[in-house]
Amino acid sequence: NKSIPCKVFPSGQLYNRKQKEYTIIMNRVILCIIALLLFVSDLYAQFEYEGVSYKYSSEYGGLEVIKSLSGHYAGDIVIASEVFYGGRKQPVVSIGKKAFKYDSITSVVIPETVENIGYMAFGNCDYLLKVYCKREDPIDISDNPVFGAFTKKLGTLFVSASARERYKHAPSWSAFSNITIS
């Protein structure tokens, strides 16, 4: 007879190698289930409101506009300044990386609450000719090709009268050939 090495704990319980292996396997299964639940909950955290798709961004502490959950964006887009989510109103603080890239949008309203615009957010939007920015201070997009060359050359950036000069001198925003008071 071979004896299985056992450890006796102060409570008098025996703990053999097979029980230890079983415990390790069960812990791994539980961790996998938790990871899967977190992944699925993140998918459900994406939602659409008035034709624009959002998700909560812990990085920016508010909602972020994302690629359309229902296909592509087209026409005039109005990004809400805040949306009811998670039982309360949340500010829309970011436009995600490539959120509108290649989409057929013709105009966009960027609310005053947006603090970040991701890489190529409006890249290759060849029909985007009107950008309404409600922020008084331009977002720093100097290292980020947010808008395509076509939009900057032929499009119009609409800002408030008090913000116009700041946008005219802000890196990347100043590349718009037309900066007009809205």
C-alpha positions in Angstrom: 0.0 0.0 0.0 1.2 3.4 -1.0 0.3 6.2 1.4 -0.7 9.6 0.0 1.3 12.4 1.6 -1.0 14.3 3.8 -0.8 17.4 5.9 -2.7 17.6 9.2 -4.0 21.1 10.0 -4.6 22.3 13.6 -8.3 21.6 13.1 -7.5 18.0 12.5 -8.5 18.1 8.8 -6.4 16.1 6.3 -5.4 17.9 3.1 -3.9 15.7 0.4 -2.4 16.4 -2.9 -5.5 15.6 -5.0 -7.6 18.0 -2.9 -5.0 20.7 -3.5 -5.1 20.1 -7.2 -8.9 20.2 -7.2 -8.8 23.5 -5.3 -6.3 25.1 -7.8 -8.4 24.0 -10.8 -11.6 25.3 -9.2 -9.9 28.7 -8.5 -8.8 28.9 -12.1 -12.4 28.1 -13.3 -13.8 30.8 -11.0 -11.2 33.4 -12.3 -12.1 32.5 -15.9 -15.8 33.0 -15.1 -15.2 36.3 -13.5 -13.1 37.5 -16.5 -15.8 36.4 -18.9 -18.5 38.2 -16.9 -16.3 41.4 -16.9 -15.9 41.1 -20.6 -19.6 40.6 -21.2 -20.6 43.5 -18.9 -18.2 45.7 -20.8 -20.0 44.8 -24.0 -23.4 45.6 -22.5 -22.0 48.9 -21.3 -22.1 50.1 -24.9 -25.3 51.7 -25.9 -26.9 54.1 -28.4 -28.7 57.3 -27.6 -30.3 59.5 -30.3 -28.3 57.8 -33.1 -24.9 58.1 -31.4 -23.1 55.1 -29.7 -21.5 55.6 -26.3 -19.6 53.6 -23.7 -18.4 54.5 -20.2 -14.7 55.4 -20.1 -13.0 55.0 -16.7 -10.0 56.7 -18.3 -11.8 59.9 -18.9 -14.4 59.6 -16.1 -17.5 59.9 -18.3 -19.0 58.7 -21.5 -17.1 58.3 -24.8 -18.5 58.3 -28.3 -17.6 55.1 -30.1 -18.0 53.5 -33.6 -21.7 53.1 -34.4 -23.2 49.9 -32.9 -25.8 49.8 -35.7 -23.5 50.1 -38.7 -22.2 53.5 -39.9 -23.0 57.1 -39.0 -24.4 59.3 -41.7 -25.8 62.8 -42.1 -25.9 65.4 -39.3 -24.6 64.2 -35.9 -25.3 65.9 -32.6 -23.3 64.6 -29.7 -25.1 65.1 -26.5 -23.4 66.9 -23.6 -24.8 64.4 -21.1 -26.7 61.1 -21.3 -28.6 59.2 -18.6 -26.5 56.1 -17.9 -25.9 54.0 -14.8 -28.8 55.6 -12.9 -27.7 59.2 -13.4 -26.7 61.8 -16.0 -23.1 61.3 -17.2 -21.2 63.9 -19.1 -19.9 63.0 -22.6 -16.2 63.7 -22.2 -14.5 62.0 -25.1 -14.8 61.1 -28.8 -13.1 57.8 -29.2 -10.3 56.8 -31.6 -11.7 56.4 -35.2 -15.2 56.9 -33.9 -16.5 58.4 -37.2 -13.7 57.3 -39.5 -14.9 56.7 -43.1 -18.5 57.5 -42.1 -20.7 59.7 -44.3 -21.4 62.4 -41.8 -22.1 65.9 -43.1 -22.0 67.9 -39.9 -21.1 67.3 -36.2 -21.9 69.2 -33.0 -19.2 68.8 -30.4 -20.5 69.7 -26.9 -18.7 71.9 -24.4 -18.2 68.8 -22.1 -15.8 67.0 -24.5 -12.2 67.1 -23.3 -10.6 64.6 -25.6 -10.9 63.7 -29.2 -9.2 60.5 -30.2 -6.8 59.6 -33.0 -8.5 60.0 -36.4 -11.9 60.4 -34.8 -13.2 62.1 -38.0 -10.6 60.8 -40.4 -11.6 60.2 -44.0 -15.1 61.7 -43.5 -15.2 63.2 -47.0 -18.6 64.7 -46.6 -18.0 66.4 -43.3 -18.2 70.1 -44.1 -19.6 71.6 -40.9 -18.0 71.2 -37.5 -19.8 73.0 -34.6 -17.5 73.2 -31.6 -19.3 74.4 -28.4 -16.1 74.6 -26.3 -14.7 78.0 -25.5 -11.1 76.6 -25.3 -9.8 74.5 -28.1 -9.0 70.9 -27.2 -5.3 70.2 -27.8 -5.2 68.0 -30.9 -1.8 69.1 -32.2 -0.4 65.6 -32.2 -3.5 64.0 -33.5 -4.9 64.0 -37.1 -8.5 64.3 -35.9 -9.9 65.7 -39.1 -9.1 64.8 -42.7 -7.4 67.3 -45.0 -10.6 67.5 -47.1 -12.6 68.7 -44.1 -10.0 71.3 -43.1 -9.7 72.7 -46.6 -13.4 72.8 -47.7 -15.2 72.6 -44.3 -16.2 75.3 -41.9 -15.5 75.3 -38.2 -18.3 77.1 -36.3 -17.4 78.5 -32.8 -18.6 81.2 -30.5 -17.6 84.8 -31.1 -15.6 84.9 -27.9 -13.7 81.7 -28.9 -12.9 82.5 -32.5 -9.5 84.0 -32.0 -8.4 81.1 -29.8 -9.4 78.6 -32.5 -7.6 80.6 -35.2 -4.4 80.3 -33.3 -4.7 76.8 -31.9 -2.6 74.0 -33.5 -4.7 71.8 -35.9 -7.9 73.9 -35.4 -6.2 76.8 -37.2 -5.8 74.5 -40.3 -9.6 75.0 -41.0 -9.8 77.4 -44.0 -13.0 78.8 -42.6 -13.6 79.5 -39.0 -16.9 81.3 -38.5 -19.0 82.5 -35.6 -22.0 80.3 -34.9 
